[in-house]
């Protein structure tokens, strides 16, 4: 028996099973490792991988950017570049602490301190990498190649030491300072959040909205009306702000007179009776004192009206109550006017001893009590419950408080101009992010609050003198060891908190400041810390910075992208990356946020087990999510990829393997000669898709690259293959044409799967390993070479074939309208308004496709039209009968499980005798004989 050249291909593939076999092959043969090692060190593409937390399993939010991070390195590897891909882990910060607090049922910072920082931190360490093994299974199963064996962790001493170097470098540049500013703090976590962290957690919240009466000290029965949605801040009130650019009035009623902005009178007094409205010059009221609702300021400090440009007429009364301890504008205005600073709320959101009668209660309970007190004191003018957008902690979902506190800052505003300039050097996908979401965020950048009053993180390397407050910043482990005379192996807070030394100048003791760094500062330090720069690999860093490519979701424009950019700009006045892809958000099918509790989305692993990772990758990567837009995930979309693209490709592959094995075809190394126009067309289309995909991939435009494949695969199958079926197989006698056809299919198929390899790595390698015997993987092969542009001849061939297909589509539509089957031959087709001169070979394609004997082309302008000669002669009718019989015989062969090259005897009730030879040849029938119905007899 003849041995098949290619392994037979099953008609209905099990893609998930096939992928698992390929994955096993990769791992056993170390294909990923070889893909890196085989590329030269002198030709590298640098890729930074943003570290995730290993406190849960990968979800769609990881899969989308993770697939991007796989596709681009695979592409550039095939282009001859060495692309190392180290995985990293975020190990510090509130996400880890909060996870542990939930497990230990800890509800406050005080409970952690009672437990012991050392015990708490070590327990944090123990849960950080809880899901690593699952990640190491799931990520490769999704087709992503990444190095887990040489991963980096933000909690490693080497990584943390590099972070200290970053901090010290910024300190030396004058970009670090300790300041008293108004920030959003989480009362549950008892720590401030940076401004970009605050943007991560806005939700709708119901609150009391009140208009409060502030009595003027020197004007009888006259009140200033101020509005607030945070009544709990009123005890801290020390000023009232107005904007002289607005017009103000005094509203006279039977009960009292009220001062507010003219444009707000209608809204504020909509249910109240007014006697008259008097225009006033608000400038005359500036400096005027009022009686405080809660007189908590020190003696000598005045409660007075002041001016402020930020007072608007969008809502409220045109008068803003100012509490400098609770709000950035309030704090700055208080400083400007040397006002009192009354802070009656603790950082944990409880009332402090400044208001002893309320001490210890939560700020939200206190909110209700304040409104009740205003009501009792008759200081409440009106009240309303409103729903407004309010910031919540991005991890524990506690409502944040705007709170003036002392913290460490990075002076981002000092370098804002160079950050904007550096952004101009970055290539963004989508392009709009550059000047849009990211650019506008940079334009509004504020100083970054980088310290956290927490425990599990990299300690801020600041030691303060306990006598004078003098500061020393430490930038390395060696420096700390020299200062303290102690061996240091771990930089976590509980390990170094007790390390001190004497300051010779002050005779005081230098003690650790005690805060830890924002975990975003740690991940933003990744380009330096993951290789322990500048302590190790200094030369490597200097040759590989900035990164050639990074990718994450769109929300990282205010997270990792931002912190990378800020630190790189501050340290080196460079962008941290050259090319970046930002993806959108994957939502549930109904447009809602994906929720485990709601179970409103299919588990990604179940999708992979059902359809395969390649189908999921193809669906996600060709969707709007790759253009920075939201995607409502649909399982049907993944299924459709299988049906419309993968099975079509598989059928091309199966057709080629099956028939080339039957014909014992051998691969030809020499170039093709005398190709038919159909072959030339497919070769031109192949060249076209190679050019288009390569151009798109060079621009990191994955969605555009992928969108070329379904159309090409459809062209390959439904046009080229269908028009070439009679050229191959046992019934075809033209050996030269047969050889040409197989050669074109093989070359096209091979180049096609190379183009697909970065996107569908499993399917591509499964096909490749059957077609190519001397190479280990398509991912070790080279990207198909291509021209910069198509030749004029190729353009002409594609254009002409497009016209031919248009004519055929119109012809098929006309046959359908006339209810004439394609198997019934017709005399002629007339093509009107034809603007192209067709070669005889293209005319023959039209005749074969539409089953007509003659084609008449009529030139002219206007819409292309076709007409069919519907007169069916007896000869044409018998030929139609012969074609119907051939179809019936082929169906009978399938039912009889005949081999494609098996000759049989066919029984037929009757057949047109003049077509007997053709029937036998095309259906591999040795003998036609009479029978009651169509039947096959194996010989």
N, C-alpha and C positions, 0 to 999 in steps of 0.2 A: 504493500500500500504506500502511495506517495505521501510523504510527510509535509504537512502544511508549513508554509513559510512564516505566517503570522498565526498567533494563537487565536482560535475561533472566538467570535464576539457574540455574547448572548443578546437576544432581541429586547428583553426588558431588564435593564440593569438595576441592581440594588445599589444606589449611589452611596448611602451611609456605610454599607458593608465594604464596598470598594475603597472608600476613604480610609477606613480602619486598616485595611490591608496595606495601603500606600503608606500610612503613618507608621506602621510597624516596619515597613521596608526602610523608610527614612531613618528611623531610630537605629535599626540594626546596622545600617550601612553608614551612619553618621553623615548623612547628606548635607544637613545644615552646616555642620562643622567644615565639611569639605568646600561648601560654597563660599565660606569666608577664607579658608586657608589657601584655596587655589587662586585667589585674586591677589595681585601684588600690593605690598605695603606702601609703595610709593604712589599708588593711585587709589585714594580712599575717599569715601563719602561719609561725613560725620553725622551721626543720628543721635539725638537725645531722647530718651524715653522718660516721660513724666511718671513719677512713682505713685501708684495707688496704695490705699490702705488695704491690708489683708484681713480686715475684720468682717468680711462677707464674701460671697461668691460673685464671680463676674456676671454682669448684667448687660443689657443693650447699651447702656452708657459707657461701658468698657469695650464692648465688642466693636462698635463703629470706629472709634479712634484706633483701637487695637488692630483692626483690619487695614486701616490707612497706614499704620506703622509697619505692616507686613508687606503691603503691595509695593510701596515706594522702594524699600530696600531690595526686594526681589528684582524689581525692574533694573535698578542701577547695578545690581550684581550681574545680571545677564548682559549689561552694557560694559562689563569688565572692571567694575569698581569693587573694592573691598569695603564691605559695610558691616562693621561690628555692631551687635545689638545686645547691650547689657540690660537686663531687667533690674528695676529698682523698687524699693518699698518705702512708703511713708510710714514712719514708726511713732512719731511724736504728736503731741498736741491734744486739743480738746476732743477730737473724734475718738481717740483711744481712751482718754480719761472718762469720757461720758459713757463709753461702752462698759467700762469696768464699774462705774458708779451704778449703772442699771443692774448689773449682775449682783453687786454687793448690796443693792438697795440703799446706797448712800445718797442723801438728799441735800447735802451742803458741804461747803469747803471746810467748815469747822469739823465735820465728821471725819474728813480725810486727815486733818491735822491731829485729831484724837487717835485715829488708827495708826498714824506714824507715816511720815513722807517716805521713809526708806521702804517700809512694807508696801505702801501704795505703789511706788515706782517699780519695785521689783515684780509686783503682780501685773502692772501694766506691761512690763517687758515680756512676761510669760504669755500674754494674750495677743501680742502684736502680730505674730506670724501664725496664728491659729489655723488659717485656711490656706497656707502656702501649698501644701500637697495637692489640694483640690485645684488651685490655680495652675500648678505645674501639669495637671492632667487636662484641664479644660482648655487652656490657652493653645497648646499644640493641636488639640482636637479641632479647634476652630481654624486650623491651617496656619497659625502664626508661628514663625520662627523667631525665637529669642533665647538668649543665653541666660538660663536660670542658675547655672553652676557658678558663674562669676558675677552674681548679682551684687548690688550695693544696698545698704540700709542706712537710713538717716540717723539711726541710733548707734552706729558703729563709731568707736573713738576716733578713727581716722577721718570719717565724714564730719564729725562734730568739731574736730580740730580745725578743719578747713573753714568751717562756718565762723569759728573764732577769728581766723585770719581775715575773712571777709569783713567782720564787724570792726576789727582793729584798723583795717585799711580805710574803712569809711570814717572811723573816728579821726584818724590822722588827716583825712581830707576835710575835716570840719563838717561832716554830713550827719553826725550823730549828736543829739542833745537830749537832755531830760527837761521836760516842760510840763506845765500845768495847763491842760486844754480840755475842752468839752468833747467827750467821745461817747459813743454808744457802749454801754457796758451790759453784760449779761448778769443779772442779779443772782441767778442760780449758780453760774460758774464763777462769779465774783472776779471778772476780768474784763478789760476793755477789748473791743474788736476794732480791726482796721476798717477804714471806710469801704473798701471793696468787699470785705466779709459781710458788712451790713447789707450790701445790695443783694446778697444771696438769699435773704430770708424774709422778704416782704410778703405779708398776708393781710387780708381784710380783718379788721378788729372793731368791735363795738366799744364806744367810750362815751362818758358824759361830756357834753359840750355845754359850757356855761358862759353867760355874759355877767360880769361882776361889776358892782358899783364901788368906785373908789372916791370917797368924799374929799373935796378940796379943802385945805386947811383954812384958807382965808376968804372963802366965798360961801356964804350961807346956803345950805340946802342945794348945793351944786355938786354933781358927781361926774367923774370921767368913767365912761363905759369901756371895759376891756374884755376881750373874748379869749377863751382858752379851751383846749381839748384835754389838758392835763391839770385838772384842779389840784392834784397832789403837789404841784410846784408852787402854789400860791403862798405858803408860809415863807418861801424863799424870795418872794417879791421885794424889790428895793427901788425899782424905777418903773415909769410908764413911758413908752416910746411912741412918738408921733412923727409923721413925715410932712414937713412944711410944703412939700410940692403938691399935696392934696388940699382940698377945701374942707374946712371943718365948720361945724355949726353947734349952736346951743339949742337944744330942743326943750321947749317949755311945756310942762304938763301941770295938772292940778296938784300933783304930789311933790314934784321936784323938777330941777333943771338938769339936763344931761348933755355932756359933750362927747361928740363922735364925728366921724367923717361924714360929709354931706351925702356922698354916694351910697352910704350904708344905712341911711335912715329908713328907707322904705322897707328893707328886709328886717331890721332890728325892731322897728315899731309897727310891724304889720298887723298886730292884734291889739294895739294900744292907742289910746286917745291922745292927740296932740293939740295943744292950744295954739302954739306958734313956733316958728323956726327962725332963729336969729343967726345971721352970718357972723363969724368971729375971725380974728387974725390969730392963728394958732401960735405964731411967733411970740405974741404977748404972754402966752401961757408957759413958755419954756422957762424952766427953773422954778416954776410954781410948785409948792409942796402940797402933798396930800396925806391923809391920815391912813396909816397902814392897817390892813386887815389883821395882820399878825406882826406886831412890833417886836421883831427879834434882832434887829440890827443894834450895833453898839451905839451908845450915846454920841452925839456930835455928827453922825452921818444922816444926811437928809433923804427922805422919800420924795422924789420930785419928777416932774415931766422933763424929758429930754428928747432930742431929735435923733432920728435914725432913718437912713435911706432904704433899709430893707422892709420897712412897713408898707404893705401893699393893700389894695382894696379888693383883692380877689375873694376874700371871706372875712368874717369877723366885723370889727367896728372901726377899723382904721387906727386903733390904739392897741399896742402890744404890751402885755405885762412882762417885765424883765426880771428873771431870776438867774443871776450869773452862775450859780452852781449847776444849772441844768440847761445847757444849750450853748452852741458855739457863738451865735450872734449875741446871746445874752452875756456870755462871759467877756467877749471883747468890748461890748458896750459898757459893761460894768467897770472894766479896767480903764477905759477911756474917761469915764466920769468919776473915777475913784469912789465907786459905790461899795456898799457893804457886800460881804460874801457870806451868805447864810446857807449852810448845807445841812438840812435836817433829815436827809435820807442817807443810810449807809450804802456801801457798794453791794451789799447782799439784798438790797431792796426793802429793808425794814426801816422804820422811823427810829431815829436816835434820840439821845437825851436832850437835844435842843427843844423838843416838844415832849416833855415828860409824860403828859397825859395820854399820849399815843405811842409811847416808846415800845418797840418790839413788834408792832403789827406790820403786815406787808403793805407795800405801796398801793396795791390795788384795793385792798380793804380800806386803807387810809383815804383813797380817792373818794369813796362813797361817804366816809365820815366828814370829809371837808365840805362836800356839797351840802350835807345835812346841817353842818355848822353855819355855812353861808345862809342857808334858808332860815335858820333860827335867828341869826344876827340881822336878818333883813338886808343882807349885802348881795343877795342873789337877784339880779334883774330878770333873767330868763334862763331856761335850761332845755336841753334837747339831747336825746341819745342819737349818736351818729355812727355810721359805719365808714371807716377810712382805712387807707393802706398804711400799715404800721410795720416797722422792722422787728423781726424775731431772730433769736439766735439760730444760726444756720445748722447747728447740731442738736441742741436740746429743745429747740422750739419754744423757748421762754421769751415773752415780750421784753425787748431791750429798753433801757433807760438812757436818756441823754444826760450825761453826767460829767461834770468837770473834775478831772482827776490828774494826778501826776503820773507820767509815764515816759518811756524812752521813745524817741522819734528818729526817723530818718528824714532828713531835710530834702524831700523830693522836689519841692518847689524851687530849690536852688539850681537844679539841673534840668528843669522842665524843658527849656529850649533845646538842649542837646538831645533829650529823649525824643522830642518831636522830630528833630533832624535825623536821628538814627532810624526812626520808624520809616523815613523816606527810603531807606536802603533795603527794606524788607519786602519780599514778594509774598503777597497774601492771596490765599484762595479761601473764600470768595474775595474778589478784588475790593469790593465795597467796604470790607472790614477795616482796611488800612486807614482811610480817612474818616470812616464812619464810626462804628462801635469802638474800635481800639483808639483811633486818632482823637475822637472827641473825649474819650476817657482820659487820655494823656493831657489834653488841653485843660481839663478840669482837675488835674491831679493835685492832691493835697499832701502834706507831710504824712508819712506812714507811721502809725503807732505800732511799733515792732515788739513791745514787751507784753508779756502776759503774767498775771499774778497767779501762776499755776505751778505745777510740779514736774510733770513728765515732758521734758523737752530739753533743748540745749540751753544751759544757763547763760544769761548775758554775762560776758567776761569782764564785769566791772567790779572792782573792789574800792570801797570807800573808807576813808579814815574816820574812826569813831569819835575823834576829837574835833576835826576841822571840816569834815565832809569832802576833803580833797579826793580826787578820783584817779585811779590807775586802771588802764585797760590792758588785759593780757591777750596776746595773740597766738600762743602756742602752748603745748604741753611742757616743752622744755623750759620756757620762760616761767611757767607756774612752778615747776619743780625747783628752779633756781631761786625763786622768791621764797618758797616755803620750806625747802630742804626735804621735801617728801616725794616719794615715788608716786606718779599718777598714771593709772591705767584706765580709768573710767571718768568721764567728764559730767556725769549726771549730777543733779543738784544734791541728792542725798550723799554722794560720794565726796564732793568738794566743798560743801557748805561750811565745814569746820576748818578749812585751810586758811590760815591767816599769816600775816607777817608784820613786823614793826616798821613804821615809817620813821626813818632817821631824822627827817626834818621836823616833824610834828610830835614825835614820840608817841603817836597814837597807834592803834592797831588797825590794819587794813582788813576789812571784812567784805565777803561777797555780798553784792547788792541784793540778790535773792530772786530776781525775776527770771523767767525763761523766755526765749525768743518765740515769736509767732511762727507756727509750723510752715507758713507760706514763705517766710524768710529762709527756712531750711531747704524747701524744695526749689526756691529761686536760686539757691547757692549750688544747685546740682552740677552745673558745668565745671565747677572747681572741686567740689567736695567728693564727687563720685570717683575721682582718681587721686584724691588726697593732695590736690594742688594747694600751695606751691611746694609742699614738702616732698612730693614724689612726682615723677613724670612731667617735669616742667617743660622740657623740650617738646614732648608729645602735645601738651596743651597749647603751647604757642603756635604749633603747626595746624591744630585742629579746631581752633576757636575763631570765629563763631561756628555754630553747628550749621551744616548744609540744610538740614531738614528736621522739623518737629511737627507734631500733630496732636491736637486735643479738641474737645468740644468748645462751642462758641462761648460758653460761660467762663472759660479760662482767659478770655480777653481781660477779665477783671481779677484773674487769679494767677495761674502759673505763667501764662504769657507775660502778664504785667510785671510780676516779681522778677522773672528772668531778665526782662528788658531794663527794669530800673537798676538792678544790681550790676548788670553788664555795662550800662551807661555810666554809672557812678565809678566803677572800678577801671574801665578801659575806654570809655567813651566810644563804645561799639554796640551794635545790636547783638543779642545773644544767639540769634539764628538768622539765616538768610532766606529760607523758604518755609512757609507754614500753611498747613491746611486746617481750617476750623470747620467742624461739622455741627449740624443742628441737633435738636433733641428728638429722641424717639418717644412718641406718645402711644397710648393705647389706641385701639382702632376707632373708638368713639371720640378721640381728641383729648381725653382726660390724661392726667399724669399717671404713668404706670405705678401701680400700688400692689404690693404683696398681699396686704390685708384685703383689698377688694378683688384680688385675683382677676384683674381685667386685662391680662396679657398672657400669651403662651410662654412658658419657660423656654429660654433659648436652647438649652440642652435637649429638650424634647423636640424642638424644631430640627436641630442637627441630627438627632437620632431618626427622625422621620423623613427628612428631605436631603440631609447632608449639609456640611458646612459651606461647600462651594455655592450652593443655591442661595443660602442665607447671605453669604458675602456678595454675590452678584446682585441680589435684590437690594440690599442696603447701599451698596456702592453706586448703583445706577439710579438711586432715588434722590429726591430733593434734599435729603439730610446731608448729602455731601456738598451741597451748595449753601450750607449754613442755615437751611430752613428746617422747620419741624416736619416730622414724618409720622403719620398715623399708621402704626405697624399693622400689616395685614398678612395673615398666614396664607391667604389666597395668592398674594403677590409672590411669595416664595414658591408656591406650587406652580404658578404660571411660568416662572423662570424654567422649571423642569420641563413643562409641556412645550413651551414655545421656542426655547433655545437649546437646552441640554439634550433633550431627546432628538431634536433635529440634527444636532451635531453628532450624537451617538449613531443615528441612522446613516449618516454619511460615512462615518468610520466603519460601521458594520458592513455597509454595502461594499466599500473598498476592500476590506479584509476578506469578506466572503468570496467576491468574484475574482480578486487577484489570486487567491489561493486556488480557486477552481481552474484558472487559466495558467497557473504555475508561473506567474509574472515575476521577473527579477528586477531589482532596483537598478536604474541606469545612472551612471556617474556623468556621462558626457551630456553636453547641453542639448536641449530639444531643437529640432529643426522642422520646418514646414508645418507649423501648427495650424490647425483649422481656426476660423474666426471665433468659434465658440471657445476653443482653448485659449486663444489670444485674449478674449474678453475676460475669462476667469483670471488669467495671469495679470491682466491690467487691474482688475478689481482687487486682486491680492496686493499688488503694489500700492494701490490707492489706500487700502486699509492699513498697510504697514506705515505709510507716510503719515496718515491721519492719527493713528494711535501713538506713534513715536512723537509726533509734534505735541500732542496733548500731554503725554507723560513727561516730556521735557519741561512742560509748563506746570507740572503737578496737578493737571486737570483730569482726575480719575473718572469723573462722571462722563465727561465728553469722550474720553477714550473708550469706556465701556459701551456707550450708546452706539458705537459703530458696529459692534459684533452681531446683534440680532439680525440686522438687515443683511450683513454679509453672509451669515450662516444660512439665512433664508434664500438669498440669491444662489448660493452654492448648491443647496438642496433642491429647491423647487424649480430652478431654471437650469443650471448647468447639469446636475445629475439626472434630472428628468429627461432632458434633451439628449443625454449621453447613454441612456440605458441600453439602447440597441447596439451600442458600439462595443460592449464587453459581454463576457459570458460565453458559454458553450455555443450559443446560436450565432455569434458574430464571427465572420470569417476573415475580415480585413485585419491581419495581424499587425500591420504597421499602425493603423489607426487605433487599434486596441492598445498597443503599447504606449502610444502617445497619450491616450486618455488616462491610463493608469498612472503614467508618469506625472501628468498635470495634477491629478487628484492627490497623489502622494505628496508632491512638493507643496501643494496648497494646504493640505491637511497638516503637514508637519510645521509649516510656518505659522499656520493659524493657531495651533496649540502652543507654540512658543509665545505668540502674542498674548494668548490667554493665560499663560503660566502664572504671572503675578497675581491675577485676579481669581482664577480657579485652580489653585495649585495641585489639588488631588486629581481631579478629572484630567488635567493636562498631562500629569506624569503617568497616570494609568494608561492613556493612549500612547504617549511617547515611548514608554518602556516596551510596548508591543511592536511599535513601528521601527524603533532603533535598537539594535542589539549590542552595539559596542560602547555605549555611553551609559553612565549610571543614573542620570536624571536629567530631565529637561531644565531643571534649575541650575545645573552645572554647565548647560550649553550657552551659546551666545545668542543675543537678541538678533532677530532677522535683519540683515543689512537692507537698507532701502535708499532710494534716491531722495533728493530734496523735493523734487516735483515730478509729476508724470510727464512723459514726452507728449508731443503733439499727437503722435500716432495713437498712443494709449488713450488720450482724451477723446480722440475721434472714435475709436472702437467702443468705448464706454457710452458715448453719446448715441452712436448708431444702434447699439444693442438696446439701449433704453427706449429708442423709437420702436424697434422691433417688438419689444415686450408690450409697449403701449398699444400697438396694432393688434397684437394677440389678445390683450385684455378686452379690447373693444369687440374683436371677433367672437370671443367666448361669450361676452354679454349678449351679442346679437343672436348667437346660437340658442342661448338660454331663453331669450325673448321669443324666438320662433319655435322653441321646443324641439330642436333638432340635436340629437346626441352627437358628441364629438367623434364617436366611432363610425358615424355615417359620413363617408366621403362626399364632398361637394365639388362642383365643377370649377368654380373660381370665386375669388374675393376681389372686390374693387376698393382700393384705398384712395380716398379723395383728400385734396389739400395736403399732399405729401411734399414736404420741403427738403427731404433728404434723398440723395441718390443711393440706392442700396445695391450692394454687390450681390451676385447670383447666390452666393453661399448664405447670405442673410435672408434672401427671398425664400430659399429652400427651408430655412428654419421656420419661417412663418407658415409655409405650406405644410410642413410636417406637424407643427403645433396645432394648426387649425384644421388639418386633414382636408386640404383643398388641392386641386390639381393645377390651378393657375392663379397667379397674382398679378393684378393690373394696378399700376401706380399712376395716379393723376396728380400733376402738380397744381398748385394754387395756394391762395391764402385763406385764412379762416380756420375754424375748428376742424381738427382731424376727424374724418368719418370713415366708416367701413360699410360696405354692402356685400351681402352674400347672394350668390346665384343659388336659389333654393330648388331649382329643377333637378329632380333625381331620376336619372335614367335607370334602366333595368340593370346595366352593368355596374353602376354606382351602388344600386341597392344590394346586388349580390356581394360586392366588395364589403359593404357595411355588415352584411350577414356573416361574412368570413371573420371580420374583426370581432363581432359579438361572440362567435364560436371560439376564437382564440382566447378571449377573456374567460369564457366559461370553462375551457380546458385548463387554464392556469388556476382557476379557483378549485377545480376538481383535483388537480395535482397537489395543491396545498392540503386539501382534506385527506388525501391519500398519503400524506407525509412523504412525498417524493423528494429526493435530493435534487438540487438545482441542476445538476449535470446528468440526471438519470433519464435514460430514454425509455419511453413507455408506448403502450398501445392505447388508442383512444376510441371509444365507441360513441357514435353520434347518430341521431335520428336521420340527419341528412347534412349535406354541405355542398357549397358551390364547387363544382369539380375543377374549374379553371384556377381556383385558389388553394387546391389541395397541397401542392408543394410548399407554398408559403406558410400555410397553417402548420404543417409538419415541422418545418425548419424552425419557426419561431417558438414552438411549444415543445420541442424535443420529442416528437411523436414518430415512432418507426412506421406505424401503420394506422390508417383510419379504417374503421369498419362499422357496419350498421349496428345500431342498438336502439332500444326503446328510449333511452335518455343518455345524457352525457355521463360517461363513466371512464375510469382509468384502470387499465390492467397492467400491473408491473410485470416486466419480462425478466 
